[in-house]
Amino acid sequence: MSTPRDLSAIAGCAEADGSGRLFAPAASRNIEPISDVLAHHAPSSGRALELASGTGQHVAVLAGRIPHLVWQPTEIDPVRIASVDAWARHSGELNILPAQPLNATEAGWSAKHAGQNLITLTNLLHLISEEEARTLIREAGKALAPKGIFHVYGPFLRDGEATSEGDADFDAKLRAADPEIGYKDDWDVIEWIQSSGMDLVQVLEMPANNISFVATRPF
């Protein structure tokens, strides 16, 4: 997409804390289980690319939890880029690079970010179209170094069905706001990963009905 969709009224807002940092309650809640998954699967060294870094809360924690990787956060929104950098400064972690602007739903970005040992994405696929999701996953597969790890976290349908009334309602609100977006099906995501040249490593049920997909580029 050429410009970000404004879904803040539905997807949730991040609040400023007065120090340049934005704070999203959801990011605070889900970072511990996400960091557990990434710490288990992360390579022993190299480069990590965070797509759609949001407020920057995640990378500030991940850089400390996985200090042997150099972390490159990215965002499409200039306000959030500033927040990411503010969180990085606040964390004191020296393995976080300045945030870069990146629209991960556009084709071609993998050429600039090739050779990544880890790529992670949180809570974006339900906010973009199927075509954009497929493009993002395809580009991630191209950007990975051999044996690199790709991780996706978020809410998904299971075999076409929502797992709770709350998820069904949220999915319906997203689709009412924009018919192109909404929860993606778990089997579709697996197919998109595999058709992008990656091997599926693990599918993990996460808290609050979320899923983590972990894949690798075999060569």
Beta strands, then each sheet from edge to edge (+ up, - down):
strand 1: 15-16
strand 2: 22-23
strand 3: 46-51
strand 4: 69-75
strand 5: 100-101
strand 6: 116-122
strand 7: 144-155
strand 8: 199-206
strand 9: 210-216
sheet 1: 1+ 2-
sheet 2: 5+ 4+ 3+ 6+ 7+ 9- 8+
end
